[in-house]
């Protein structure tokens, strides 16, 4: 079941940095929202539509719902198999025209201050003239063409068709195919003052500032921007045990979850409103990034949390010969308790950011999800590709 979420207000997706009253005056936001944020919003939405006459605390006492989407301790049969920003043409029907957008792969760079074609990094064997502390099994990454200036990361988003060109490894992408982040959203600053709950008066010294996100900020833009999420339900054994990565027929998911074709939901910090709509399966024959099951390159479409930094607990097949990634992304979260307004912080993890690329010496089967944590809720969603050797 694919859902398109369209924000209707400013959004706040908190970072992993602390923001305690009286200790810090600035709260930053990030884009896109992490799997932690989206899974919580979607599971709460499903629960609210399950039985509108009951509160969330009462609904989560029903065994049938808990078996499907879990509770604060587990996820039940609920699985997120795809997360991406998306766009919809304002003049098109929703049924098959939502286009997913993906973070720029980290092995694509650009020359600083230049509007030239992107530069692709590729692994190459060790050069005797270069000294390195890398193990002999690892290779350095080199530009695929001569460059004159300093290289920097290429920021932006790719459509699914452009990402397919990248994953095939042989086709070049044009600079015009890279979508500027400012097309999807802009930042806006908001100020606030802390309030005493009992007296409802302002709290001295608790003035704060928040950076928030506004999507669909350009009225002349031909697209509506939002988020595309794929939800599946795991199959179960005769004993009621869920089977990882084995799912029921997609057309059965929506009826089992009792989710309407469209409705309203709460998204992100400060409980901002968003509209969701279930997308009908596309009848088109356009290629998708999911079609490739093997390759010598793995692209992370969402962040992954590993036991050993950028490395998983164990490599399923072979270790990579090179990796292109930025610094770690800290991801935490807040675990709500449906019975009352309290909760607790989730463990803050240093994650490999979305857009990272792992290069292998020979083809390997697609590892999705490729993560040691959060495999059910959208961490470590990967797509296979190839690079020229």
N, C-alpha and C positions, 0 to 999 in steps of 0.2 A: 504494500500500500504506500503510495507516494503522496506526500502532503506538501502544499505550497503555503508558506506562512508569509503574510504581508504585514509588516509593522505599520501601525497607525499613529505612533507618537515617537518622541525621542526615546532612545534606548540606552540602557546602562548595562554593560557586561563587565563586571568587576574583574580586575586583574588579581594576581595572587599576593599583591602587596597589602600589608595591614592598613586598616582604616578604623581606628578606635577613637571614640569621642574624647576630645581634649588632648589627644596625642598627635594627631595628624590632621591637617586642614584640607588636603587635596586627595580626591579619589579619581583615579584614571579608569579608562575603559579600554576594551580591546575589540577587534573585529577580525574574523567572525566570532560568534559565541562558541564556547568550548562544548564538547560533547556532554560535559556535566550539566551545563545550563540547559541545553536542548532536551536532554532526556528527562530532566526534572519537570520542565514546562509541559512536555507532551504527556508524560504519565499523569500529571495533575489534571490536564485537560481531559484525558480519557476517563479518569475517575469522576470528574465533575459532571460529565455527560452520562455516566453509567446509571446513576439514579439521581436526577436533579432534586428530588424531594429530601435527600439526605445530605448531611454535611460530609466533608472529606473524611473526618475521623470515623463517622459511621459507615461510610462506603468501604473504607479499608478494613472493616471487620468482616466483609463478605468473602468467603473462601474462593468463590469463582473468580472474582476480580483479582485477588492476590495471586492466584495461580497463573493468571495471564500476564500481569504487569508487575507483580511483586509488591514490596512495601519498602520501608526505610532500611531493611536489612538485606534484601536481595531483589533481583529483577524479574523473577518468574520466568515466563516464556518470552518475554519482551526482548526484541533485538532491533538495533538500528544498524542497517547495512549500507546507508549512504547519507552523507551530510555535505551540502554545498550551498553557497549563495546561488540565487537563480534570478532570471529575469523573464518577464512575460510581455509580449507586445500588447500595447494598449488597444490595438484594433483586432486582436485575435482571440479566439475562444480558448479557454483554459485547458481543454481536454488533452491536447497533445503538443502544445506550443511552448511549454515552459523550458527554458534553456538553462542548463546548469553552468556555473562558472567555477573555475578551479584556480588555486594559488599557483603563481608562477614557479615552475621547477627551479630549484636552487642552483642547478648547474648551467643556468642561462644568466649571463652577465651583460653589461653594457659599458661602453667607454664613457668615462666621467665627463659630463658636460656636452656630450655629443648625441645627436639623434641618428646614429648609425644603426645598422642591422644588429640584432642580438648576437652575442658570442656564446657558443656552446662549449662547455668544458667536457673533455673526454679523458679517460685514464690511459696512461702510457707507461711502458716499462721504465725501470730506473735508468737514468743517465749517469754514466761513470763520472761526469764532471760535476754532479750535484751530490752534496752530502746531506743525508737525512737520517733521522732516528726512527723512521718507519720500518716495520718488519719487512722482510723480503717478500712476504706474501701480499703486501699492499703496494699500490701504485699511486703516483701523483696525478693530479688533474691538470691538463694543459688546454689552452684555447685551440679551437679547430681552425683558426686562421690568424694571420699576423695582425697585431694590434699596435697602435701608436701611443695611446694614452693609458691612464690608470683605469683598471676595471673596477666596477662596483656592481652590487646586486641589482637586478632588474625587477623593480616592484610593479605589480599589477596582477591582472586576472586573465585567464584564457577561457574561451568557450570550449565546449566538449570537442568540437571538430578541430580546433587549433591544438588542443591537448593531444588528440590522436596523432596529429602530425609530429608532435614532439616525441611521443612514445614510439612511433615507428622508427625514429632515429635517422632516417635518410633525408627527410624533407626539412627545408629551412622555413622558419616562420618570419613573417614580416613584422616590422615594428608597429604597423597599424593594427595588427591582431591583438596586441597587448592592451587590455582595457585599464585605463587609469583608475586607481582606487577612488579618486574624487568623483568619478562617475557614479559609483555605487552609494557613497555616503560622504558626509562632511562632519566635522566636529563642532559642537557648540558647548560653551561654558555655562554652567548654572551655579548660582550661589544659594546658600541656605544657612539657617541658624538653628542650633540645637534647642529642643524644647523639653522642659521638665514635664514628665507624664502626669504628675499629680496636679500641679498648679497651672499647667498649660501656659507657663511664662517662658521667656527666652532664657537660655542657659549662658551664663557669662563665659566668654572666651571660647565658645564653640561655634564660631563662624567657619563655614567650610565652603569649598568649591569643588564642583564635579564636572569632569569632561564627559559629554554624552554624544551619542551618534544620532544623526538624522539621515534616514534613507528617503529616497523619492523626493529629493529637495529641488529638483529642476522640473518645472511644469512642462517645459518644451521637450523633455526627453521622451523618445518614442516607447520606452520600456517602463514597466513597473518592477521594482527590485524587491526581493525578499529572500527566503530560505527554503531549500528543497530538502526534505527528509524522507528517507525510505524506511518503513517499519515492517518487520516481519515477525511472525510467531513461530517459535521452535516446535518441532514435532515432539511427541512424548511417547515413551514406551508404555507397555501394558501396566507397568508398576507406577506410572505417573512421573517418571524421570525425564527431564528435558534433554534433547539431543542437540549438542552444540553444532551450529552451521548446517543443520538440517531443518528445513522450514516447511510449513503447510502451504497449500496452494494460495497464491497471493490474493485471489478473489474472495477467500474466506476470512481474511484478516479483519476487514472493516465490520462485517456483521458480528463477528465474535467479540469485538471490542465495543460494539454498540455506538460507534462514532458516526455522527451525521455527516452528510456530504460537505457541509460548511458550517462555520460557527466562529465563536470568539474564544480567545485564550489570553493568558497573562504571560508576558515574556520578559525575562531579565530583572534587574534590580528596580526597585520602586514600583513594581507591579504594573508595567506598561501594557496597554492593550494592543493586540494584534489579531488579524483575521486569518483563519485557515480554511483551506478548501482541499478536498481529496481530488487528486488528479486521476482521471481515467487512463488506462493503458493506451499508449500510442499505437496507432495502426500503421504508422510509417515504417520504412525499412532502413532508416538512417543508422549508421554504425554508432556503437556506444563504447565507452572505455572499458566496460565490463567484458567485452567479447574476447579479449586476449587472455588466455589462461597460462601461458608460459612466456618467458623472456629472460634476457640477461640483465634487466634493469627493473628495479622496483621504485615506484613513485608513491610517496605518502600523501594522500589527499586530506587526511586529518592527523592531528598530533598522536604520537605513540609514547607510551610509558614503559620503559624497559628496566630490568633489574640492574643492569650494569651500564648506566649512562646511555650511550648510543647503541649498545649491544643488548640483545635479549638474553634471557637466562641460558638458553641453548639455541644454536643455529639449527633450524629444521633440516637443512640440507648441507650447504656449504657457506663459508664465511665470505663476505664481499671483498673485492680487491680495492675498492675506493668508495668513498662516501662524500656527498656534497650536502652540507647543511649549515644553518646559522647556529648561533648559540642557543642554549636550552630555553624552553618556554615554561615558566612555573605555572602549574594549573592546580588549583585547589577546589573549593566549593563549600556549600553549606548544606548539611543534612537536616532537613526539616522533620519535625515530629507532628503528624496530622492531629494528634490529640490536643495540642496546645501550641502556643506561639514560639516556644523555645526550640532549641536544636543544638547542633554542635558543628564545629568546623571539620571538614574532611582533611585528610592528609594532603599536604602540599607536595606535589611531585614535579621533578624536573623532566620535562617531556621533550622528545625530539619533535621539532615544529613541523607543521604541514608544509609541503613543498620539498621536503628533503628527498634525496635520491640515493639509492644504494646500487652500486655496480657490481656485477658478478662475472666470473670468468667464463662460465657456461650457462645455458638456460636453466632456470629453476621454475617449478610450478608456482603459481600465484599464491602469495601468503596473505590472505585477507580473512580475518584481521591479523595484522602483524604488530602485536603488542603483548606485553606481559600483564597488563591491567586494563580493565574496561572494554574487553572484547565485545561485550553485549551492547554497549551503549554508544558505539561509534568511534572509539579510539582505534588507531592503526588501520584505517581503511586504505588499502593499497591497490594500485593498478600496475599491470605488467607492461613492459616495453622492451625496446632493443636499442643498442648503441653500436656504432661502427667500431670494429676491432681491427 
